[in-house]
Amino acid sequence: MVETSDDGILAEYMVSYWSMKHEKIDRPTKLLETLYITERYQAGDSLREARSVYDHAVWNGVSVAEMDRRLADLDQFMRDRVRERAAQWGQPH
């Protein structure tokens, strides 16, 4: 069953993100979608809606430097979320 809560949807993207990083898979399209969804989550938007309206055209005109900064923020956000979840579940990080 696909999770429909914002936290559940974010968890799906977290798993995908770490899978791409761990397996060294170059999936720029999925990475940009993950960035978009994560930024929408941080903004407090509905992820169900954000996922349904996502279009890669949102990245048109974004500079390379800005994209690099936002991807670094994504990585830090994902690391922080993993640490938070590990603490919730009583696991060492």
All heavy atoms as an XYZ file, in Angstrom:
771
protein
N       0.842     -1.176      0.000
C       0.000      0.000      0.000
C       0.890      1.242      0.000
O       1.830      1.366      0.765
C      -0.882     -0.012      1.246
C      -1.818      1.164      1.323
S      -2.966      0.904      2.686
C      -2.972      2.525      3.361
N       0.554      2.163     -0.844
C       1.307      3.409     -0.926
C       0.799      4.347      0.152
O      -0.399      4.541      0.311
C       1.155      4.051     -2.321
C       1.821      5.404     -2.370
C       1.719      3.133     -3.388
N       1.711      4.900      0.898
C       1.365      5.814      1.992
C       0.910      7.142      1.404
O       1.468      7.625      0.427
C       2.594      6.026      2.876
C       2.352      6.882      4.067
C       1.402      6.301      5.080
O       1.597      5.147      5.467
O       0.468      7.010      5.474
N      -0.129      7.719      2.004
C      -0.652      8.984      1.487
C      -0.461     10.153      2.442
O      -0.741     11.284      2.074
C      -2.149      8.858      1.135
O      -2.863      8.467      2.298
C      -2.355      7.867      0.013
N       0.022      9.913      3.655
C       0.304     11.039      4.547
C       1.590     11.710      4.081
O       2.417     11.104      3.401
C       0.460     10.555      5.994
O       1.693      9.872      6.148
N       1.759     12.965      4.448
C       2.974     13.669      4.052
C       4.225     12.966      4.569
O       5.202     12.812      3.844
C       2.942     15.123      4.531
C       1.976     15.978      3.717
O       1.522     15.531      2.639
O       1.671     17.093      4.161
N       4.197     12.515      5.822
C       5.360     11.808      6.368
C       5.605     10.494      5.633
O       6.753     10.121      5.401
C       5.194     11.561      7.865
C       5.425     12.816      8.689
O       6.202     13.689      8.245
O       4.835     12.930      9.775
N       4.536      9.803      5.277
C       4.678      8.555      4.539
C       5.235      8.773      3.145
O       6.108      8.025      2.679
N       4.742      9.801      2.475
C       5.249     10.122      1.136
C       6.715     10.524      1.229
O       7.546     10.070      0.428
C       4.399     11.234      0.486
C       2.995     10.697      0.170
C       5.078     11.776     -0.779
C       1.992     11.761     -0.238
N       7.052     11.353      2.220
C       8.453     11.742      2.384
C       9.319     10.515      2.655
O      10.434     10.415      2.125
C       8.616     12.761      3.505
C      10.041     13.292      3.666
C      10.485     14.066      2.424
C      10.153     14.157      4.905
N       8.824      9.584      3.430
C       9.587      8.358      3.714
C       9.896      7.600      2.428
O      11.004      7.065      2.263
C       8.830      7.472      4.697
N       8.942      7.544      1.507
C       9.179      6.888      0.219
C      10.331      7.562     -0.520
O      11.198      6.891     -1.086
C       7.927      6.946     -0.658
C       6.777      6.111     -0.176
C       5.542      6.315     -1.044
O       5.690      6.624     -2.251
O       4.429      6.165     -0.523
N      10.316      8.892     -0.520
C      11.382      9.630     -1.195
C      12.713      9.475     -0.472
O      13.771      9.442     -1.116
C      10.999     11.102     -1.354
C      10.044     11.313     -2.498
C       8.672     11.315     -2.293
C      10.507     11.487     -3.802
C       7.780     11.485     -3.343
C       9.629     11.662     -4.859
C       8.267     11.657     -4.626
O       7.401     11.825     -5.671
N      12.686      9.362      0.844
C      13.921      9.148      1.603
C      14.560      7.819      1.219
O      15.766      7.747      0.987
C      13.640      9.176      3.110
C      13.373     10.546      3.652
S      12.892     10.523      5.400
C      14.368      9.827      6.146
N      13.747      6.785      1.144
C      14.265      5.468      0.772
C      14.864      5.515     -0.629
O      15.965      5.012     -0.867
C      13.151      4.401      0.870
C      13.587      3.096      0.231
C      12.751      4.195      2.316
N      14.153      6.137     -1.540
C      14.642      6.261     -2.910
C      15.943      7.051     -2.958
O      16.895      6.673     -3.655
C      13.572      6.935     -3.774
O      14.052      7.187     -5.064
N      15.999      8.151     -2.209
C      17.191      9.000     -2.181
C      18.401      8.209     -1.703
O      19.460      8.217     -2.342
C      16.942     10.210     -1.282
C      18.130     11.123     -1.158
C      18.434     12.019     -2.169
C      18.953     11.089     -0.036
C      19.537     12.868     -2.071
C      20.044     11.932      0.066
C      20.333     12.816     -0.950
O      21.416     13.644     -0.844
N      18.259      7.535     -0.564
C      19.409      6.804     -0.020
C      19.774      5.612     -0.872
O      20.945      5.243     -0.960
C      19.160      6.417      1.436
C      19.192      7.642      2.287
C      18.142      8.222      2.938
C      20.317      8.494      2.532
N      18.552      9.380      3.575
C      19.878      9.570      3.336
C      21.647      8.462      2.139
C      20.734     10.586      3.761
C      22.497      9.478      2.564
C      22.034     10.519      3.369
N      18.805      5.032     -1.546
C      19.095      3.947     -2.474
C      19.951      4.454     -3.632
O      20.939      3.820     -4.005
C      17.793      3.349     -3.003
O      18.060      2.353     -3.957
N      19.571      5.613     -4.188
C      20.359      6.196     -5.280
C      21.782      6.508     -4.819
O      22.740      6.254     -5.540
C      19.700      7.483     -5.803
C      18.479      7.257     -6.649
S      17.820      8.799     -7.352
C      17.011      9.528     -5.916
N      21.921      7.068     -3.620
C      23.251      7.426     -3.114
C      24.085      6.186     -2.811
O      25.260      6.120     -3.166
C      23.117      8.289     -1.860
C      22.738      9.721     -2.180
C      22.897     10.634     -1.009
C      24.297     10.810     -0.595
N      24.971     12.029     -0.982
N      23.474      5.218     -2.149
C      24.200      4.013     -1.747
C      24.653      3.193     -2.952
O      25.770      2.700     -2.988
C      23.330      3.159     -0.819
C      23.963      1.884     -0.420
N      25.028      1.816      0.446
C      23.696      0.604     -0.788
C      25.389      0.553      0.600
N      24.600     -0.194     -0.141
N      23.768      3.078     -3.920
C      24.070      2.264     -5.102
C      24.774      3.065     -6.189
O      25.062      2.537     -7.256
C      22.785      1.639     -5.632
C      22.177      0.670     -4.634
C      20.825      0.152     -5.080
O      20.456      0.375     -6.257
O      20.144     -0.470     -4.263
N      25.028      4.347     -5.901
C      25.703      5.232     -6.851
C      24.971      5.259     -8.197
O      25.579      5.262     -9.254
C      27.161      4.818     -7.055
C      27.944      4.664     -5.769
C      28.503      5.990     -5.313
C      29.498      5.788     -4.210
N      29.065      6.228     -2.930
N      23.645      5.282     -8.126
C      22.823      5.331     -9.326
C      22.631      6.787     -9.723
O      22.247      7.612     -8.906
C      21.450      4.670     -9.072
C      21.629      3.194     -8.727
C      20.541      4.836    -10.274
C      20.350      2.518     -8.282
N      22.897      7.080    -10.970
C      22.724      8.434    -11.479
C      21.329      8.546    -12.082
O      21.101      8.126    -13.215
C      23.801      8.746    -12.520
C      23.782     10.192    -12.956
O      23.261     11.047    -12.199
O      24.272     10.476    -14.063
N      20.407      9.084    -11.290
C      19.031      9.267    -11.740
C      18.647     10.723    -11.520
O      17.911     11.044    -10.598
C      18.100      8.331    -10.971
C      18.409      6.856    -11.252
C      17.425      5.927    -10.625
N      16.081      6.209    -11.118
C      14.984      5.797    -10.502
N      15.075      5.107     -9.402
N      13.804      6.078    -10.988
N      19.149     11.613    -12.360
C      18.920     13.036    -12.135
C      17.438     13.416    -12.125
O      17.043     14.299    -11.356
C      19.672     13.718    -13.280
C      19.932     12.658    -14.281
C      19.943     11.356    -13.558
N      16.637     12.773    -12.927
C      15.211     13.100    -12.954
C      14.565     12.793    -11.616
O      13.819     13.611    -11.072
C      14.505     12.329    -14.092
O      15.147     12.639    -15.324
C      13.044     12.684    -14.179
N      14.863     11.633    -11.054
C      14.306     11.243     -9.752
C      14.892     12.114     -8.639
O      14.186     12.474     -7.693
C      14.578      9.761     -9.477
C      13.923      9.236     -8.236
C      12.409      9.296     -8.330
C      11.768      8.666     -7.109
N      10.319      8.786     -7.131
N      16.149     12.462     -8.750
C      16.777     13.319     -7.749
C      16.111     14.698     -7.716
O      15.814     15.223     -6.647
C      18.267     13.453     -8.028
C      19.071     14.295     -7.039
C      18.986     13.715     -5.626
C      20.513     14.397     -7.489
N      15.826     15.253     -8.886
C      15.175     16.559     -8.932
C      13.743     16.483     -8.410
O      13.273     17.401     -7.738
C      15.207     17.123    -10.352
C      16.582     17.533    -10.844
C      16.504     18.021    -12.284
C      17.200     18.593     -9.947
N      13.065     15.394     -8.689
C      11.721     15.224     -8.131
C      11.794     15.135     -6.613
O      10.978     15.740     -5.899
C      11.058     13.972     -8.699
C       9.662     13.746     -8.166
C       9.011     12.489     -8.715
O       9.483     11.919     -9.716
O       7.996     12.060     -8.128
N      12.767     14.419     -6.100
C      12.957     14.297     -4.657
C      13.248     15.668     -4.038
O      12.700     16.005     -2.987
C      14.100     13.311     -4.346
O      13.760     12.037     -4.912
C      14.335     13.175     -2.862
N      14.080     16.449     -4.704
C      14.372     17.796     -4.231
C      13.089     18.622     -4.173
O      12.813     19.283     -3.175
C      15.402     18.466     -5.144
C      15.718     19.934     -4.854
C      16.236     20.125     -3.433
C      16.713     20.459     -5.879
N      12.311     18.575     -5.217
C      11.055     19.334     -5.266
C      10.117     18.920     -4.133
O       9.597     19.760     -3.400
C      10.379     19.118     -6.621
C       9.023     19.766     -6.719
C       8.902     21.122     -6.977
C       7.858     19.022     -6.551
C       7.647     21.728     -7.061
C       6.610     19.617     -6.632
C       6.509     20.965     -6.883
O       5.276     21.558     -6.952
N       9.911     17.617     -3.968
C       8.993     17.118     -2.941
C       9.501     17.498     -1.552
O       8.725     17.919     -0.686
C       8.811     15.589     -3.067
C       8.079     15.247     -4.378
C       8.101     15.008     -1.856
C       6.655     15.776     -4.488
N      10.784     17.387     -1.332
C      11.364     17.731     -0.029
C      11.194     19.221      0.268
O      10.832     19.600      1.393
C      12.844     17.334      0.013
O      12.947     15.932     -0.228
C      13.458     17.648      1.359
N      11.408     20.046     -0.726
C      11.212     21.479     -0.516
C       9.745     21.804     -0.247
O       9.438     22.664      0.580
C      11.726     22.275     -1.726
C      13.231     22.273     -1.820
C      13.781     23.076     -2.985
O      13.019     23.401     -3.929
O      14.989     23.372     -2.948
N       8.842     21.107     -0.895
C       7.411     21.310     -0.645
C       7.057     20.853      0.771
O       6.253     21.472      1.454
C       6.543     20.559     -1.662
C       6.765     20.968     -3.107
C       6.317     22.368     -3.559
N       6.465     23.484     -2.689
C       7.529     24.327     -2.641
N       8.547     24.145     -3.442
N       7.572     25.347     -1.811
N       7.659     19.760      1.227
C       7.442     19.268      2.591
C       7.898     20.324      3.594
O       7.184     20.642      4.550
C       8.219     17.964      2.797
C       8.100     17.404      4.191
C       7.019     16.598      4.538
C       9.064     17.670      5.162
C       6.908     16.077      5.821
C       8.951     17.161      6.440
C       7.868     16.357      6.764
O       7.760     15.847      8.040
N       9.075     20.876      3.371
C       9.609     21.885      4.286
C       8.755     23.153      4.278
O       8.696     23.850      5.285
C      11.052     22.211      3.917
C      11.989     21.052      4.209
C      13.387     21.303      3.707
O      13.604     21.513      2.525
N      14.339     21.291      4.630
N       8.097     23.420      3.173
C       7.227     24.594      3.069
C       5.849     24.336      3.686
O       5.048     25.258      3.809
C       7.075     24.998      1.609
N       5.587     23.082      4.062
C       4.309     22.742      4.670
C       3.203     22.449      3.667
O       2.029     22.379      4.027
N       3.567     22.248      2.407
C       2.583     21.952      1.375
C       2.144     20.493      1.443
O       2.858     19.641      1.978
C       3.164     22.221     -0.013
C       3.504     23.684     -0.248
O       3.037     24.540      0.535
O       4.240     23.966     -1.207
N       1.001     20.210      0.863
C       0.508     18.835      0.755
C       1.374     18.085     -0.252
O       1.489     18.504     -1.413
C      -0.948     18.831      0.269
O      -1.306     17.541     -0.195
N       1.952     16.970      0.171
C       2.804     16.212     -0.739
C       1.999     15.417     -1.751
O       2.478     15.172     -2.859
C       3.756     15.309      0.040
C       4.764     16.037      0.917
C       5.809     15.063      1.447
C       5.422     17.199      0.202
N       0.800     15.031     -1.394
C      -0.054     14.355     -2.394
C      -0.289     15.289     -3.564
O      -0.179     14.903     -4.723
C      -1.388     13.939     -1.784
C      -1.313     12.643     -1.037
C      -2.601     12.224     -0.439
N      -3.740     12.322     -1.363
C      -4.968     12.033     -1.034
N      -5.238     11.635      0.193
N      -5.938     12.129     -1.893
N      -0.628     16.528     -3.250
C      -0.865     17.509     -4.308
C       0.428     17.837     -5.047
O       0.458     17.885     -6.279
C      -1.465     18.784     -3.730
C      -1.817     19.799     -4.786
C      -2.469     21.038     -4.197
O      -3.120     20.953     -3.143
O      -2.305     22.100     -4.814
N       1.506     18.054     -4.307
C       2.789     18.401     -4.921
C       3.238     17.304     -5.880
O       3.721     17.595     -6.982
C       3.848     18.643     -3.851
N       3.073     16.068     -5.474
C       3.479     14.950     -6.322
C       2.622     14.880     -7.583
O       3.118     14.598     -8.661
C       3.413     13.648     -5.531
C       3.933     12.461     -6.283
C       4.265     11.281     -5.443
N       3.222     10.832     -4.557
C       3.344      9.803     -3.750
N       4.482      9.131     -3.706
N       2.368      9.453     -2.968
N       1.340     15.182     -7.438
C       0.444     15.071     -8.595
C       0.653     16.184     -9.619
O       0.363     15.988    -10.795
C      -1.014     15.025     -8.140
O      -1.427     16.288     -7.664
N       1.155     17.344     -9.182
C       1.344     18.457    -10.120
C       2.803     18.651    -10.525
O       3.092     19.524    -11.340
C       0.782     19.791     -9.556
C      -0.703     19.673     -9.266
C       1.554     20.253     -8.346
N       3.699     17.844     -9.990
C       5.121     18.038    -10.294
C       5.381     17.959    -11.796
O       4.907     17.081    -12.490
C       5.982     16.993     -9.577
C       7.436     17.087     -9.998
C       8.221     18.145     -9.567
C       7.997     16.151    -10.848
C       9.547     18.267     -9.965
C       9.318     16.258    -11.247
C      10.086     17.317    -10.812
O      11.386     17.436    -11.208
N       6.170     18.900    -12.266
C       6.611     18.940    -13.658
C       8.071     19.383    -13.645
O       8.420     20.378    -12.996
C       5.763     19.938    -14.439
C       6.093     19.964    -15.924
O       7.252     19.710    -16.306
O       5.174     20.263    -16.708
N       8.909     18.653    -14.353
C      10.339     18.971    -14.346
C      10.632     20.382    -14.855
O      11.725     20.909    -14.634
C      11.128     17.940    -15.149
C      10.824     17.953    -16.608
N       9.769     17.262    -17.138
C      11.414     18.603    -17.630
C       9.722     17.469    -18.439
N      10.715     18.277    -18.769
N       9.670     21.016    -15.485
C       9.857     22.381    -15.990
C      10.081     23.389    -14.857
O      10.555     24.499    -15.124
C       8.661     22.804    -16.835
N       9.763     23.006    -13.613
C      10.001     23.945    -12.503
C      11.483     24.286    -12.377
O      11.827     25.293    -11.762
C       9.466     23.423    -11.140
C       7.983     23.163    -11.199
C      10.229     22.199    -10.675
N      12.352     23.473    -12.970
C      13.790     23.695    -12.855
C      14.330     24.578    -13.975
O      15.497     24.972    -13.913
C      14.523     22.348    -12.821
C      14.007     21.506    -11.716
C      13.302     20.348    -11.826
C      14.107     21.772    -10.320
N      12.961     19.888    -10.582
C      13.443     20.737     -9.632
C      14.688     22.794     -9.572
C      13.346     20.689     -8.243
C      14.594     22.746     -8.183
C      13.932     21.703     -7.542
N      13.498     24.891    -14.951
C      13.949     25.780    -16.029
C      14.371     27.120    -15.438
O      13.661     27.706    -14.637
C      12.841     26.001    -17.058
C      12.518     24.744    -17.831
O      13.251     23.763    -17.795
N      11.406     24.765    -18.534
N      15.531     27.569    -15.824
C      16.010     28.868    -15.365
C      16.739     28.854    -14.034
O      17.237     29.887    -13.593
N      16.809     27.708    -13.365
C      17.545     27.620    -12.100
C      19.027     27.459    -12.443
O      19.406     26.554    -13.191
C      17.045     26.444    -11.230
C      17.873     26.326     -9.962
C      15.574     26.598    -10.908
N      19.844     28.337    -11.907
C      21.278     28.296    -12.217
C      21.936     27.050    -11.627
O      21.431     26.454    -10.660
C      21.975     29.553    -11.681
O      22.040     29.496    -10.262
N      23.069     26.703    -12.187
C      23.825     25.551    -11.690
C      24.239     25.778    -10.241
O      24.134     24.874     -9.405
C      25.053     25.282    -12.587
C      25.956     24.221    -11.978
C      24.613     24.870    -13.981
N      24.685     26.984     -9.934
C      25.108     27.293     -8.557
C      23.940     27.153     -7.587
O      24.092     26.588     -6.497
C      25.687     28.701     -8.479
N      22.771     27.638     -7.976
C      21.581     27.517     -7.127
C      21.184     26.050     -6.970
O      20.831     25.607     -5.876
C      20.422     28.327     -7.725
C      19.120     28.200     -6.964
C      19.135     28.825     -5.564
O      20.082     29.557     -5.224
O      18.191     28.556     -4.807
N      21.260     25.296     -8.044
C      20.917     23.870     -7.981
C      21.889     23.137     -7.057
O      21.463     22.313     -6.245
C      20.946     23.268     -9.384
C      20.429     21.854     -9.425
S      18.714     21.688     -8.886
C      17.884     22.565    -10.187
N      23.170     23.441     -7.166
C      24.162     22.811     -6.281
C      23.851     23.108     -4.817
O      23.929     22.222     -3.968
C      25.574     23.289     -6.617
C      26.119     22.683     -7.897
O      25.548     21.683     -8.386
O      27.118     23.221     -8.414
N      23.513     24.369     -4.530
C      23.186     24.751     -3.150
C      21.956     23.998     -2.658
O      21.941     23.462     -1.546
C      22.937     26.255     -3.046
C      22.702     26.725     -1.608
C      22.151     28.130     -1.527
N      20.848     28.297     -2.139
C      19.687     27.863     -1.616
N      19.677     27.208     -0.474
N      18.545     28.064     -2.240
N      20.942     23.922     -3.482
C      19.702     23.253     -3.085
C      19.899     21.751     -2.928
O      19.311     21.130     -2.027
C      18.595     23.579     -4.076
C      18.176     25.052     -3.950
C      17.355     25.544     -5.081
N      15.967     25.112     -5.007
C      15.031     25.565     -5.831
N      15.325     26.462     -6.770
N      13.784     25.125     -5.718
N      20.732     21.149     -3.769
C      21.022     19.719     -3.622
C      21.823     19.448     -2.355
O      21.607     18.428     -1.683
C      21.742     19.185     -4.858
C      20.872     19.063     -6.107
C      21.733     18.782     -7.327
C      19.798     17.989     -5.928
N      22.721     20.354     -1.997
C      23.460     20.210     -0.727
C      22.498     20.320      0.446
O      22.607     19.559      1.423
C      24.562     21.262     -0.630
N      21.534     21.242      0.354
C      20.513     21.367      1.402
C      19.675     20.097      1.496
O      19.330     19.653      2.594
C      19.594     22.563      1.138
C      20.273     23.906      1.350
O      21.393     23.946      1.917
O      19.679     24.927      0.928
N      19.349     19.515      0.343
C      18.589     18.259      0.320
C      19.352     17.169      1.060
O      18.788     16.457      1.895
C      18.314     17.824     -1.115
C      17.745     16.414     -1.297
C      16.348     16.303     -0.690
C      17.731     16.022     -2.773
N      20.632     17.049      0.763
C      21.436     16.014      1.408
C      21.459     16.206      2.919
O      21.281     15.247      3.677
C      22.859     16.011      0.840
C      23.615     14.772      1.245
O      23.211     13.667      0.826
O      24.597     14.898      1.998
N      21.639     17.441      3.360
C      21.661     17.710      4.801
C      20.299     17.416      5.429
O      20.208     16.841      6.514
C      22.076     19.152      5.089
C      22.280     19.422      6.567
C      23.354     18.523      7.161
O      24.478     18.479      6.670
N      23.017     17.792      8.213
N      19.232     17.810      4.761
C      17.887     17.548      5.265
C      17.669     16.039      5.434
O      17.148     15.594      6.460
C      16.835     18.140      4.319
C      15.427     17.797      4.712
C      14.781     18.517      5.706
C      14.744     16.762      4.094
C      13.485     18.206      6.080
C      13.449     16.438      4.457
C      12.820     17.163      5.458
N      18.053     15.270      4.427
C      17.865     13.816      4.496
C      18.695     13.217      5.625
O      18.228     12.343      6.351
C      18.209     13.161      3.160
C      17.231     13.479      2.061
S      15.569     12.845      2.429
C      14.815     12.983      0.824
N      19.909     13.681      5.804
C      20.749     13.190      6.906
C      20.097     13.504      8.258
O      20.062     12.652      9.142
C      22.139     13.811      6.841
C      22.975     13.315      5.699
C      24.317     14.050      5.607
N      24.999     13.714      4.389
C      25.721     12.601      4.208
N      25.843     11.739      5.186
N      26.301     12.368      3.057
N      19.594     14.720      8.392
C      18.936     15.108      9.641
C      17.702     14.267      9.904
O      17.459     13.848     11.040
C      18.562     16.596      9.610
C      19.768     17.516      9.629
O      20.893     17.055      9.941
O      19.586     18.710      9.300
N      16.907     13.999      8.877
C      15.696     13.184      9.040
C      16.051     11.761      9.467
O      15.377     11.179     10.310
C      14.874     13.152      7.751
C      14.232     14.463      7.368
C      13.158     14.868      8.325
N      12.055     13.932      8.281
C      10.914     14.091      8.904
N      10.704     15.160      9.622
N       9.965     13.190      8.830
N      17.098     11.210      8.888
C      17.519      9.854      9.262
C      17.941      9.831     10.731
O      17.561      8.923     11.479
C      18.643      9.345      8.345
C      19.318      8.113      8.913
C      18.095      9.061      6.954
N      18.681     10.832     11.157
C      19.102     10.907     12.563
C      17.892     11.036     13.495
O      17.838     10.397     14.538
C      20.055     12.086     12.773
C      21.431     11.833     12.226
C      22.390     12.978     12.548
N      23.636     12.781     11.862
C      24.038     13.478     10.805
N      23.306     14.453     10.329
N      25.189     13.215     10.223
N      16.932     11.870     13.104
C      15.723     12.038     13.908
C      14.957     10.731     14.033
O      14.518     10.361     15.125
C      14.800     13.095     13.278
C      15.305     14.505     13.378
C      14.494     15.475     12.520
O      13.403     15.109     12.035
O      14.965     16.613     12.343
N      14.812     10.046     12.929
C      14.077      8.774     12.967
C      14.828      7.718     13.765
O      14.222      6.948     14.494
C      13.767      8.296     11.561
C      12.712      9.176     10.934
C      12.202      8.660      9.658
N      11.165      9.561      9.184
C      10.199      9.202      8.410
N      10.113      7.969      7.977
N       9.297     10.089      8.020
N      16.136      7.689     13.632
C      16.929      6.736     14.396
C      16.768      7.015     15.895
O      16.632      6.084     16.694
C      18.400      6.807     13.997
N      16.757      8.279     16.283
C      16.577      8.643     17.686
C      15.190      8.237     18.164
O      15.029      7.740     19.287
C      16.797     10.143     17.874
N      14.178      8.426     17.329
C      12.817      8.026     17.691
C      12.726      6.530     17.919
O      12.014      6.074     18.798
C      11.828      8.384     16.570
C      11.470      9.839     16.495
C      10.552     10.117     15.314
O      10.555      9.414     14.302
N       9.743     11.154     15.457
N      13.430      5.773     17.112
C      13.364      4.323     17.197
C      14.412      3.753     18.128
O      14.543      2.533     18.263
C      13.504      3.702     15.822
C      12.417      4.102     14.861
C      11.145      4.474     15.177
C      12.503      4.186     13.447
N      10.445      4.779     14.038
C      11.248      4.610     12.958
C      13.539      3.935     12.538
C      10.992      4.777     11.607
C      13.269      4.112     11.191
C      12.012      4.533     10.737
N      15.204      4.619     18.766
C      16.195      4.165     19.730
C      17.395      3.509     19.108
O      18.066      2.704     19.727
N      17.696      3.860     17.855
C      18.830      3.265     17.163
C      20.002      4.249     17.143
O      19.800      5.446     17.027
C      18.455      2.941     15.704
C      17.304      1.980     15.575
C      17.655      0.617     16.095
O      18.747      0.110     15.834
N      16.756      0.015     16.835
N      21.200      3.738     17.249
C      22.364      4.636     17.122
C      22.444      5.157     15.687
O      22.044      4.477     14.756
C      23.554      3.746     17.451
C      23.081      2.363     17.199
C      21.590      2.352     17.444
N      22.968      6.348     15.504
C      23.121      6.894     14.160
C      24.563      6.993     13.894
O      25.285      7.004     13.205
C      22.431      8.240     13.988
C      22.763      9.251     15.032
N      22.268      9.164     16.312
C      23.530     10.345     15.002
C      22.710     10.181     17.008
N      23.479     10.912     16.240
